[in-house]
Amino acid sequence: MKKRAAARILAGGLVAVALTVLAGCATQALNTARREFYQGRFGDANTTLERKIPKKDRVLFLMERGTIRLFGGEYEQSARDYIEANDRLVELETYSLSKGGASLVVNDSVQDFRGFPYERTLLHAFTAKNHLALGHWENAAVEARRLIESLTPEKRGDYPDDAYSHYFAGFALELIGDTSNARLQYQKAAELAPDVNINPDTGRFGKGNTASPENELVVFVLMGKAPRTDNISLSNLGRYAEIYAGDKLLGRSYEFTDVADLCSTSFQKDAARQVTKTIARIAAKEALAQQIEKDNEMLGELTRFVLIGLLEHPDYRRWETLPRYLQVARVPCPPDLSEYTVVFKNRTGAELSRRTVATPLAKQGSTFVSFTRDIVEAAVFR
């Protein structure tokens, strides 16, 4: 009798968990903020996420809000969100036994979000963008070193490597004069993105390009929308951007990384690892349902329906305000540059959109540093 009573209590608890999971308040807030972000309503998106963050989704909320604030020009606030997300990820290095046990009965979405390795790596790259925008070169270099560590086989495992992150780290180190370590990162980026023809000695593009312009502009060009794990299209649209100073074409951007490739490969590797766990979880759920069914057939069926019918699905949570295409333009520019125009184009060279960028535009020595994305903030929400 005690066992049956315990089974009934457990079933009731699991149904409550199911209802909580399916309620999806956190997911609803995230989806609303993401939609507002891609509409250029950065202020509204930020407000949507300025609420109590559910513990298991805290890292994801901070990643999303940090990105919203980054492109809304709130660099210090964005950096704080990203840094807090990373601190939480460090805490999560210690495996939670209680959450792990729950995932065996419910699903992996009850566990704290940690993201794929590429998301944890890009967290450092995006943190560093805030530091670059503020002209905090040493802080950007600190994040670059953390980024490099996250790309080591010990941290990354057999998940995919990322040319953009290596290049970004090399550039941040170059800005503080650490040319030897910058060269190592440029070399790795060159191996991973051979079509760009990166000169590892200078970080510039094109074979034999060793000449140093008097002044240059480096723009990290971010385009498109990161895919959802449950809806990944690998069809590369071939987008790029041209950079202008006034009417003068300075050069174009080159693609280093397609986040869809990182996401797809990571998900496939993760899914393969989850097969054994999923089989064991379904067997445990069925055994529990059968045990409850001995005492109460209807309750047993309900338990089976909830645990297997409703809750047996993969964890699709992703950092969805990431761009899809991670590109870099590195071009000569006038010494008095105060703004530039970026023209986003498709594979055939047709213009998709354009915007003029005055901020962020920091300068270190003779190098101007900026980043841009093909999302324009809606003026009405400024």
Secondary structure as UniProt FT lines:
FT   HELIX           2..23
FT   HELIX           25..38
FT   TURN            39..40
FT   HELIX           42..48
FT   HELIX           55..57
FT   HELIX           58..71
FT   TURN            72..73
FT   HELIX           75..91
FT   TURN            92..93
FT   HELIX           97..105
FT   HELIX           108..110
FT   HELIX           117..133
FT   TURN            134..135
FT   HELIX           137..150
FT   HELIX           153..156
FT   TURN            157..158
FT   HELIX           163..175
FT   TURN            176..177
FT   HELIX           179..192
FT   HELIX           194..196
FT   TURN            200..202
FT   TURN            207..208
FT   STRAND          216..223
FT   TURN            229..230
FT   STRAND          240..245
FT   TURN            246..247
FT   STRAND          248..252
FT   STRAND          254..258
FT   HELIX           259..295
FT   HELIX           297..304
FT   HELIX           305..310
FT   TURN            320..321
FT   STRAND          325..332
FT   TURN            335..336
FT   STRAND          340..345
FT   TURN            347..348
FT   STRAND          351..357
FT   STRAND          362..364
FT   TURN            365..366
FT   STRAND          367..373
FT   HELIX           379..381
//
